[in-house]
């Protein structure tokens, strides 16, 4: 094989490799950060350390006090337990069909927070 043909073949291989990389790279970039580096702690979910702070940051501004919106109080264990065990809490934070999406008029909570809520509910919504 002469040098010109060899060089032409090398260029073709490099171009084919670059083309494949261009095709594959967008598929990889669509992975969510959680899938790449999952760091959501579902093993130590407790009401006092995990769930109450989520409610305080995302729910209690509407669902607390003397007249909580829709009579749903997320600022104390007793009020939250009722909607947790009924399925309403998980259905609402996941924006499932048939439930009022919460937080109302806002995007879903972070996936890890929703998974922590579901883990707590699946564990029987303990007051821990």
URCORFEN-V81399 format. One line per field, one symbol per residue. ss: DSSP state (H for helix, E for strand, C for the rest). burial: + if it has 16 or more other C-alpha atoms within 10 Angstrom, else -. A space follows every 10 residues. Layout:
ss: ???
burial: ???
//
This chain:
ss: CCHHHHHHHH HHHHHHHHHH HHHHHHHHHC CCHHHHCCCC CCCCCCHHHH HHHHHHHHCC CCCCCCCCHH HCCCCCHHHH HHHHHHCHHH HHHCCCCCCC CCCCCCCCCC HHHHHHHHHH HHCCCCCC
burial: ---------- ---------- ---------- ---------- -+--+++--+ ++-++--+++ -+++------ -++++-+--+ ++++---+++ +++++----- +++----++- --++++++++ +---+---
//
